[in-house]
Amino acid sequence: MEHFIETIGRNMFAIFGVMALVGALLMIASRSAIHSVLGFLFAMLNIAGCFLSLEAEFLGMAQILVYAGGIVVLFLFVVMLVEMSKKKEGEVFQLQSRYAVAAVAVGTAAFLAVFRKAIFGAPSPEALVLRPELAKGLDVAHQNAQAVSRGLFADYLLPFEILSVILLVALVGAVVLAKTERV
């Protein structure tokens, strides 16, 4: 019975993973900014499904709340703010989208073929490995949320803060782009 449940989990991970790739391709290949945001939402929800199939409930719910909730709403506001009437610029970029998708696909395949072992390596025996002083008094297998928060705010605090600054810069850039030129 345990083997059956593990097989279902692997199959669900693969299904969610393929659907996330479809959403990402929809996001890139779409001609409409709204459709691109919806493709991004679809990809993020499927990534949350991947986390849930791996029994990482905290990460799955955080994915839904942060990305599918907050970031998609932010992108929708940006799409509504940015003037979409610049048709000439849009046509130049739309002609290149097919070539860009093909180049990214070939580049990703080549990169993964060459560096697959170095990037992914052997799977970890535990879901999350913390330094011994951080993991003191914590059962990582049963207290997943506490383990993630200890790792995030101890070892990965700087990347977390850098990500928040990058998102802030993106928001300020969207507002600057949306600002109409005054003559």
C-alpha positions in Angstrom: 0.0 0.0 0.0 2.8 2.4 0.8 4.5 1.7 -2.6 1.1 2.5 -4.3 0.8 5.9 -2.5 4.4 6.7 -3.4 3.8 5.9 -7.0 0.7 8.1 -7.1 2.7 11.0 -5.5 5.4 10.7 -8.2 2.7 10.6 -10.9 1.0 13.7 -9.5 4.3 15.5 -9.3 4.9 14.7 -13.0 1.4 15.8 -14.0 1.7 19.1 -12.1 5.2 19.6 -13.4 4.1 19.3 -17.0 1.1 21.5 -16.5 3.4 24.1 -14.9 5.6 24.0 -18.0 2.5 24.5 -20.2 1.5 27.5 -18.1 5.0 29.0 -18.4 5.0 28.5 -22.2 1.5 30.1 -22.3 2.9 33.0 -20.3 5.8 33.5 -22.7 4.0 32.9 -26.0 0.9 34.9 -25.3 0.2 38.1 -27.3 -1.9 39.6 -24.5 -0.5 40.8 -21.3 -3.6 39.6 -19.4 -3.2 36.1 -20.9 0.5 36.1 -19.9 -0.5 36.9 -16.3 -3.1 34.1 -16.4 -0.4 31.7 -17.7 1.8 32.7 -14.8 -1.0 32.1 -12.4 -1.6 28.7 -13.9 2.1 27.8 -13.6 2.3 29.0 -10.0 -0.7 27.0 -9.0 0.7 23.9 -10.5 4.1 24.5 -8.8 2.0 24.6 -5.5 0.6 21.3 -6.6 4.1 19.9 -7.0 4.9 21.0 -3.5 1.7 19.4 -2.2 2.4 16.1 -3.9 5.8 16.1 -2.2 4.0 16.5 1.1 5.5 20.0 1.6 2.2 21.6 2.7 3.8 24.8 4.0 5.6 25.5 0.8 2.5 24.7 -1.2 0.4 27.1 0.7 3.1 29.8 0.7 3.3 29.4 -3.0 -0.4 29.9 -3.4 -0.5 32.9 -1.0 2.6 34.7 -2.1 2.9 34.0 -5.8 -0.6 33.0 -6.9 -2.2 35.6 -4.7 0.2 38.6 -4.1 2.5 38.6 -7.1 -0.3 37.9 -9.7 -2.4 40.7 -8.3 0.7 43.0 -8.5 1.3 42.0 -12.1 -2.4 42.7 -12.9 -2.1 46.2 -11.4 1.1 46.7 -13.4 -0.6 45.6 -16.6 -3.5 48.0 -15.9 -1.0 50.8 -15.2 1.3 50.5 -18.1 0.0 52.0 -21.3 -0.5 49.2 -23.7 -1.1 51.5 -26.7 2.5 51.5 -27.8 1.7 49.1 -30.7 4.9 49.7 -32.7 7.1 48.5 -29.8 4.8 45.5 -29.1 5.0 44.3 -32.7 8.8 44.3 -32.7 8.8 42.1 -29.6 6.0 39.8 -30.8 7.9 38.9 -34.0 10.8 37.7 -31.9 8.8 35.5 -29.5 8.9 32.4 -31.6 12.7 32.6 -31.9 13.1 33.4 -28.2 11.0 30.4 -27.1 13.1 28.1 -29.4 16.4 29.6 -28.2 15.4 29.2 -24.5 14.2 25.6 -25.1 17.4 24.6 -26.9 19.6 26.5 -24.3 17.8 24.8 -21.4 18.1 21.4 -22.9 21.8 21.8 -23.6 22.4 23.3 -20.2 20.6 20.4 -18.4 22.4 17.8 -20.6 25.8 19.1 -19.7 25.3 20.1 -16.0 22.5 17.8 -14.8 24.6 15.8 -12.3 26.3 19.0 -11.0 23.0 20.8 -10.5 20.7 18.1 -9.2 23.2 15.6 -7.8 21.9 12.8 -5.6 18.6 13.3 -3.8 18.8 14.2 -0.1 17.8 11.6 2.4 15.8 14.2 4.3 13.3 16.8 3.1 15.2 19.7 4.6 18.7 19.6 6.1 19.4 22.2 8.8 22.6 22.9 10.7 22.6 20.9 13.9 22.2 24.0 16.1 19.2 25.1 14.1 17.6 21.7 14.2 17.9 21.3 17.9 14.6 20.1 19.4 12.9 19.9 16.0 11.5 16.9 14.1 12.0 18.0 10.5 9.7 15.3 9.1 6.7 16.4 11.3 7.4 20.1 11.8 7.9 21.2 8.3 6.8 24.8 8.7 9.1 25.4 11.7 12.0 23.8 9.8 11.5 26.0 6.8 11.1 29.2 8.9 14.3 28.4 10.8 16.2 27.8 7.6 14.8 30.9 5.9 15.4 33.3 8.7 18.8 31.9 9.7 20.8 30.7 6.6 18.8 32.2 3.8 17.9 35.6 5.2 20.1 37.6 2.8 18.7 36.0 -0.4 15.2 36.5 1.1 15.8 40.2 1.6 17.5 40.6 -1.8 14.4 39.1 -3.4 12.2 41.6 -1.6 14.4 44.5 -2.9 14.2 43.1 -6.5 10.4 43.0 -6.3 10.3 46.5 -4.9 12.5 47.7 -7.8 10.2 46.0 -10.3 7.2 47.8 -8.8 8.9 51.2 -8.9 9.9 50.5 -12.5 6.3 49.6 -13.4 5.1 52.9 -11.9 7.8 54.9 -13.8 6.8 53.2 -17.0 3.1 53.8 -16.4 3.7 57.5 -15.7 2.4 59.5 -18.6 4.7 62.0 -20.3 3.7 65.6 -19.5 4.4 68.2 -22.1 
